[in-house]
Amino acid sequence: MYEHFFQCPYCWEEISMLLDPSVVTQKYVEDCEVCCNPIEIEARFEDGELQTFEAHSLEQ
């Protein structure tokens, strides 16, 4: 597993998520561990290394 730290797009607190580098392209929703708002996560791995990571709020 790969631990990645980033700022929540709602509360701006630094949080971390565990990502599985065996899954090359990932897109899912997970709640912030601080404010509990849903965050859309997009991550892409190449050769086991994180290439891109984005965290978006679900608000329009």
C-alpha positions in Angstrom: 0.0 0.0 0.0 1.1 3.6 -0.6 0.2 6.4 1.8 -0.5 9.7 0.2 -0.9 13.0 2.1 -3.0 15.9 0.7 -5.4 18.7 1.7 -9.1 18.1 1.9 -10.9 20.3 -0.7 -13.6 21.2 2.0 -11.8 21.8 5.3 -8.2 22.2 4.0 -6.9 19.9 6.7 -4.0 17.6 5.7 -5.2 14.0 5.6 -3.8 10.8 4.2 -5.2 7.9 2.2 -3.8 4.5 1.5 -3.7 3.8 -2.2 -3.1 0.4 -3.9 -0.3 0.7 -6.5 -1.3 -2.6 -8.1 -4.4 -0.8 -9.5 -3.0 1.4 -12.3 -6.0 3.8 -12.6 -8.2 4.6 -9.7 -11.3 6.8 -9.4 -13.6 6.6 -6.3 -15.2 8.6 -3.6 -14.0 8.5 0.0 -15.1 10.7 3.0 -12.6 13.1 4.6 -11.4 11.6 8.0 -11.7 15.1 9.5 -14.9 16.8 8.2 -16.6 13.6 6.7 -17.4 15.3 3.3 -17.2 13.1 0.2 -14.0 13.6 -1.8 -13.6 12.3 -5.4 -10.2 10.7 -5.7 -8.4 10.1 -9.0 -5.0 8.4 -8.9 -2.7 6.8 -11.5 0.3 4.6 -11.0 3.0 3.6 -13.4 5.6 0.9 -12.5 4.3 1.1 -8.9 5.0 4.9 -8.6 2.2 7.4 -8.2 2.1 9.6 -11.3 -1.0 11.7 -10.8 -3.3 12.3 -7.8 -6.3 14.6 -7.7 -8.8 15.2 -4.9 -12.0 17.1 -5.8 -15.1 18.2 -3.9 -18.4 16.8 -5.2 -20.0 20.3 -5.0 -20.9 21.8 -8.4 
